[in-house]
Amino acid sequence: MSLTRRDFARNTAATGAGVALAGTVGALASAPNALAFADTETAGEASADAHHGVGYGPLLPDPKGILALPAGFSYRVITYSGKTTLESGEPTPSNHDGTATFDGPRGATLLVNNHELKGPRANWTYPVPLTEGLVYDPAASGGCTVVEVRRDHVAEWVGIAGTSTNCAGGRTPWDTWLTCEETEDKAGHNGMTKDHGYVFEVDPEDRRANRDPRPIKAFGRYAHEAVVIDPERGHAYLTEDASGPNGLLYRWVPPQGFEHGRGKLRTLADDAGVLQAFKCFDSGGKFVDDLSRATKTGTVYGVDWVDVPDRDAKTVSVRKQFTTGQVTRARKLEGMWWGDGGTYIVSSFAREESPVQHDGQVWFYDPKRRTLTLKVLLGVNPDPAKDGAFDGPDNITVSPYGGLVIAEDGEGVQHLFGATESGRTYPIARNELNIGTAEEPEYSEFTGVTFSPDGRTLFANIQEPGIMLAITGPWKRQKR
């Protein structure tokens, strides 16, 4: 059923027309590049003990050259590609990406960690090992590892192998991980022996459940980025990171009578349920062709959903099956996180391929009202090499201490940063591992930002070379 103009007017009125927004985050920014100005002291002005504002004070250089943190915080290297090893003795795979945490046995924390490795295995020094029974396509390099973390011990093993370009994904309400392939490679292309561009389920606790990997074809085949499951309605929401044309936000509606649970998704028929793409319109009923059109936080769009003709993209990519005016698009649709009765959705940036340029948006979709609200807007960062400004949000999580924690995948300096409900921002960490040269430094993106189930530890990855880090310290609830 389409959302009528009258419905949309009633729904936006219920949220104060997008001005007085409730929820964990609220209206996080009010002007382009608002998040580029952190509300914290500069280095040397104050210690953590004396800091009473937003955040935790200035970031202090790391003598080991890995991670700058505020005073009182520390980090622990959990896995390091090529240095740490799996239970099998093989090296930890590289290119860490999307990650989720779970309660493990006897007080342990379990994590499922994507490895974003595209193309043939010969292209990579440390691909995901082809563990017997856990391989989808033996030609592919990517997959997931499962990491068990205890106070004095770390163990790691393969959760799935033979997948490609495992970027983000999503944690399910029944405590499994959905890993997403950000590729459209088909069998016979780029060395692959099977079609790729699917979502797979990985169980962090039951290794037997991961045997004989089967793609969830009902979710469609395209350049998947992230996925969340609505715990009340059972719908899946999925982002597509693609261009030429820009990607789409999708909704999968389960078939009548289907009940979610461990291992249930792999039992679905390839055409089960309905896969749909979003179509937005403003309060005047005017169609919105691209999310970059929104230039002010608090903007609210109504959302309709349009059925996908061929979800397996047998001859034409899914996003290319729609003509102008049928769906809304966005560049770099990336991380997602379920919270506050809906899902937060990131668009990392927009450039010449989009109507309006920006360096990041965070949206909130309310499935009850069927509205999409712009929460965060970053203007184009004029000097990415200079520390202090933030750009290119990617992976995202809702913080147990209020607001959001965002992993930066921009240009130049890379951060983990927080954003309060009122839009005040603060740095949490800075990547100090230079993978470039002294003359031309280069710093990899942060990925996989997620808190431990008890909220005491913030896990995050440095994608290249592939390092998982556990950050602890005097976390506190942030002021608005």
ZAMARGU-4260 file (C-alpha; in steps of 0.2 Angstrom, whole numbers, plus 5000, padded with zeros to 4 digits):
<rodrens>
0) 5000/5000/5000 | 5007/5017/4995 | 5009/5031/5008 | 4997/5044/5004 | 5000/5063/5006
5) 4988/5064/5020 | 4996/5050/5029 | 5013/5058/5027 | 5007/5075/5034 | 5000/5066/5049
10) 5016/5056/5052 | 5027/5071/5050 | 5016/5081/5062 | 5018/5067/5075 | 5037/5071/5074
15) 5036/5090/5075 | 5039/5090/5056 | 5057/5084/5059 | 5062/5098/5071 | 5059/5090/5089
20) 5065/5073/5085 | 5064/5059/5099 | 5076/5044/5100 | 5094/5040/5105 | 5101/5053/5093
25) 5089/5067/5090 | 5094/5081/5078 | 5112/5078/5078 | 5118/5093/5067 | 5110/5109/5060
30) 5122/5114/5047 | 5134/5107/5033 | 5150/5101/5041 | 5143/5103/5059 | 5151/5087/5064
35) 5168/5093/5059 | 5169/5104/5074 | 5173/5093/5090 | 5167/5100/5107 | 5183/5096/5116
40) 5200/5103/5121 | 5215/5103/5110 | 5230/5093/5114 | 5238/5098/5130 | 5224/5109/5137
45) 5217/5097/5149 | 5218/5079/5156 | 5204/5067/5157 | 5202/5070/5175 | 5199/5089/5172
50) 5187/5086/5157 | 5169/5089/5161 | 5162/5093/5143 | 5157/5082/5129 | 5169/5067/5125
55) 5184/5062/5134 | 5197/5076/5131 | 5211/5077/5118 | 5219/5062/5109 | 5236/5057/5115
60) 5249/5051/5103 | 5253/5032/5104 | 5271/5027/5107 | 5267/5011/5097 | 5260/5021/5082
65) 5244/5012/5081 | 5230/5021/5090 | 5229/5038/5098 | 5216/5038/5113 | 5211/5050/5127
70) 5220/5050/5144 | 5214/5035/5154 | 5210/5024/5139 | 5219/5010/5133 | 5218/4997/5119
75) 5222/4979/5116 | 5226/4971/5100 | 5215/4956/5098 | 5219/4950/5080 | 5233/4956/5068
80) 5233/4950/5050 | 5249/4940/5047 | 5254/4940/5065 | 5241/4931/5075 | 5235/4914/5070
85) 5219/4904/5069 | 5216/4888/5079 | 5222/4879/5064 | 5239/4888/5064 | 5235/4898/5048
90) 5237/4917/5049 | 5223/4929/5053 | 5216/4935/5036 | 5218/4953/5031 | 5206/4967/5028
95) 5195/4967/5043 | 5177/4975/5040 | 5160/4973/5048 | 5159/4965/5065 | 5147/4961/5079
100) 5148/4955/5097 | 5139/4941/5106 | 5139/4933/5123 | 5150/4918/5123 | 5152/4903/5135
105) 5158/4906/5152 | 5160/4925/5152 | 5168/4926/5135 | 5164/4938/5121 | 5162/4931/5103
110) 5164/4942/5088 | 5161/4938/5070 | 5173/4948/5059 | 5171/4951/5040 | 5186/4951/5029
115) 5183/4962/5013 | 5194/4952/5000 | 5188/4953/4982 | 5193/4942/4968 | 5205/4927/4966
120) 5214/4921/4981 | 5231/4923/4972 | 5228/4942/4974 | 5230/4942/4993 | 5244/4937/5005
125) 5231/4932/5019 | 5215/4926/5012 | 5202/4917/5022 | 5208/4899/5024 | 5197/4886/5014
130) 5191/4876/5029 | 5183/4860/5024 | 5164/4861/5024 | 5163/4880/5026 | 5167/4885/5008
135) 5155/4892/4996 | 5166/4896/4981 | 5184/4889/4982 | 5190/4903/4970 | 5185/4917/4982
140) 5196/4925/4995 | 5184/4932/5008 | 5174/4926/5022 | 5172/4928/5041 | 5181/4923/5056
145) 5174/4920/5073 | 5184/4927/5088 | 5183/4922/5106 | 5190/4935/5118 | 5193/4931/5136
150) 5203/4942/5148 | 5219/4931/5146 | 5216/4922/5130 | 5210/4924/5112 | 5205/4911/5099
155) 5200/4913/5081 | 5193/4901/5068 | 5184/4902/5051 | 5165/4905/5051 | 5163/4905/5032
160) 5175/4905/5017 | 5175/4906/4999 | 5164/4922/4998 | 5169/4938/4991 | 5171/4956/4997
165) 5163/4953/5014 | 5160/4972/5018 | 5147/4975/5032 | 5132/4965/5037 | 5121/4965/5052
170) 5118/4956/5069 | 5101/4947/5070 | 5089/4947/5084 | 5092/4928/5086 | 5111/4931/5089
175) 5118/4926/5072 | 5128/4937/5060 | 5123/4941/5042 | 5138/4944/5031 | 5136/4954/5015
180) 5145/4952/4998 | 5149/4969/4991 | 5151/4963/4973 | 5141/4958/4958 | 5154/4945/4951
185) 5146/4931/4942 | 5153/4913/4939 | 5166/4915/4925 | 5170/4933/4929 | 5185/4938/4939
190) 5190/4920/4942 | 5174/4915/4952 | 5166/4898/4950 | 5150/4903/4957 | 5139/4919/4957
195) 5142/4932/4971 | 5133/4947/4978 | 5123/4938/4991 | 5120/4938/5010 | 5125/4923/5021
200) 5121/4918/5039 | 5135/4914/5051 | 5132/4907/5068 | 5145/4912/5081 | 5141/4898/5093
205) 5136/4883/5083 | 5150/4878/5071 | 5140/4864/5063 | 5127/4877/5058 | 5139/4885/5046
210) 5143/4870/5036 | 5138/4869/5018 | 5136/4888/5016 | 5120/4893/5007 | 5117/4911/5000
215) 5100/4919/5005 | 5095/4922/4988 | 5078/4929/4993 | 5088/4945/4999 | 5093/4948/4981
220) 5110/4948/4972 | 5119/4965/4971 | 5133/4975/4979 | 5127/4972/4997 | 5134/4983/5011
225) 5124/4981/5027 | 5108/4973/5034 | 5096/4975/5049 | 5081/4965/5054 | 5066/4973/5061
230) 5063/4962/5077 | 5044/4966/5077 | 5039/4965/5059 | 5052/4953/5053 | 5057/4964/5038
235) 5075/4965/5032 | 5082/4982/5027 | 5098/4982/5016 | 5110/4995/5009 | 5118/4994/4992
240) 5135/5002/4989 | 5136/5006/4971 | 5137/5019/4957 | 5133/5021/4939 | 5118/5023/4944
245) 5119/5026/4962 | 5113/5012/4974 | 5097/5009/4983 | 5089/5005/5000 | 5080/4989/5000
250) 5066/4980/5010 | 5063/4962/5011 | 5046/4957/5017 | 5045/4939/5023 | 5032/4927/5016
255) 5016/4925/5026 | 5018/4913/5040 | 5037/4914/5040 | 5045/4914/5057 | 5063/4920/5060
260) 5076/4910/5070 | 5093/4902/5069 | 5096/4894/5052 | 5078/4898/5046 | 5084/4910/5032
265) 5094/4897/5023 | 5078/4887/5021 | 5069/4900/5011 | 5065/4898/4993 | 5076/4909/4981
270) 5060/4919/4977 | 5053/4919/4995 | 5045/4935/5001 | 5045/4951/4992 | 5061/4962/4988
275) 5057/4981/4986 | 5067/4997/4983 | 5063/5013/4992 | 5055/5028/4984 | 5054/5045/4993
280) 5044/5060/4992 | 5043/5077/5002 | 5029/5084/5012 | 5022/5092/4996 | 5021/5075/4987
285) 5036/5079/4976 | 5046/5064/4971 | 5064/5064/4978 | 5077/5056/4965 | 5092/5056/4977
290) 5095/5058/4995 | 5109/5071/4992 | 5094/5083/4989 | 5092/5085/5008 | 5103/5099/5013
295) 5096/5102/5031 | 5095/5091/5045 | 5078/5087/5051 | 5072/5085/5033 | 5058/5071/5033
300) 5053/5061/5018 | 5039/5049/5016 | 5044/5032/5009 | 5035/5020/4997 | 5042/5003/4992
305) 5043/4997/4974 | 5044/4978/4970 | 5061/4973/4962 | 5057/4964/4945 | 5072/4952/4945
310) 5080/4950/4962 | 5094/4938/4956 | 5099/4951/4942 | 5101/4937/4929 | 5104/4949/4915
315) 5103/4967/4922 | 5109/4973/4939 | 5095/4976/4951 | 5098/4995/4953 | 5097/4996/4934
320) 5080/4988/4932 | 5072/5004/4937 | 5069/5019/4926 | 5070/5037/4931 | 5056/5042/4943
325) 5053/5025/4949 | 5065/5024/4964 | 5076/5035/4975 | 5095/5033/4974 | 5110/5038/4985
330) 5129/5036/4983 | 5139/5025/4995 | 5124/5018/5006 | 5135/5010/5019 | 5132/5005/5038
335) 5116/5002/5047 | 5111/4999/5065 | 5094/4995/5072 | 5089/5006/5087 | 5075/5017/5094
340) 5062/5007/5084 | 5070/5009/5067 | 5086/5009/5058 | 5100/5021/5056 | 5107/5022/5038
345) 5123/5030/5032 | 5127/5038/5015 | 5146/5040/5016 | 5148/5054/5003 | 5141/5061/4987
350) 5152/5069/4973 | 5149/5073/4955 | 5138/5058/4951 | 5125/5065/4963 | 5114/5081/4963
355) 5122/5088/4978 | 5139/5085/4986 | 5142/5081/5004 | 5154/5071/5015 | 5142/5061/5024
360) 5124/5059/5030 | 5115/5048/5043 | 5097/5045/5041 | 5084/5036/5052 | 5070/5026/5045
365) 5054/5024/5056 | 5045/5009/5049 | 5029/5013/5059 | 5027/5030/5051 | 5036/5025/5035
370) 5047/5041/5036 | 5065/5044/5033 | 5073/5058/5043 | 5090/5066/5040 | 5099/5066/5057
375) 5117/5070/5052 | 5124/5080/5038 | 5143/5083/5034 | 5148/5097/5022 | 5163/5093/5011
380) 5179/5093/5021 | 5190/5106/5013 | 5206/5099/5021 | 5205/5080/5025 | 5224/5079/5029
385) 5222/5091/5043 | 5216/5083/5060 | 5200/5089/5068 | 5187/5088/5055 | 5177/5072/5051
390) 5171/5065/5035 | 5165/5049/5026 | 5155/5040/5040 | 5154/5022/5037 | 5151/5008/5050
395) 5140/5015/5064 | 5133/5009/5081 | 5121/5016/5094 | 5131/5019/5110 | 5125/5013/5127
400) 5131/5030/5133 | 5120/5040/5122 | 5121/5045/5104 | 5131/5037/5090 | 5149/5030/5088
405) 5154/5032/5070 | 5169/5024/5060 | 5177/5036/5048 | 5181/5031/5030 | 5186/5047/5023
410) 5201/5055/5016 | 5217/5059/5026 | 5216/5057/5044 | 5204/5043/5051 | 5195/5043/5067
415) 5182/5035/5078 | 5171/5049/5084 | 5155/5051/5094 | 5140/5062/5091 | 5128/5067/5105
420) 5109/5069/5104 | 5111/5088/5101 | 5125/5087/5088 | 5140/5090/5098 | 5154/5079/5093
425) 5170/5072/5100 | 5185/5061/5095 | 5187/5044/5102 | 5202/5037/5093 | 5214/5041/5078
430) 5222/5029/5067 | 5241/5032/5069 | 5247/5017/5058 | 5255/5025/5043 | 5253/5012/5028
435) 5260/5025/5016 | 5277/5034/5016 | 5284/5048/5027 | 5282/5060/5012 | 5265/5054/5008
440) 5256/5047/5023 | 5241/5036/5022 | 5229/5029/5035 | 5217/5015/5033 | 5199/5017/5037
445) 5191/5011/5053 | 5178/4997/5052 | 5167/4986/5063 | 5164/4998/5077 | 5153/4989/5090
450) 5152/4988/5109 | 5153/4972/5119 | 5137/4965/5126 | 5141/4973/5143 | 5145/4990/5136
455) 5162/4990/5144 | 5173/4988/5128 | 5172/4996/5111 | 5179/4985/5097 | 5184/4992/5081
460) 5196/4987/5066 | 5209/4996/5056 | 5205/4988/5039 | 5222/4988/5032 | 5233/4978/5036
465) 5219/4970/5047 | 5219/4974/5065 | 5205/4971/5078 | 5206/4982/5093 | 5197/4982/5110
470) 5196/4999/5118 | 5193/5001/5137 | 5192/5016/5148 | 5181/5028/5159 | 5166/5027/5148
475) 5152/5039/5153 | 5135/5045/5148 | 5137/5060/5136 | 5128/5076/5139 | 5117/5082/5125
</rodrens>
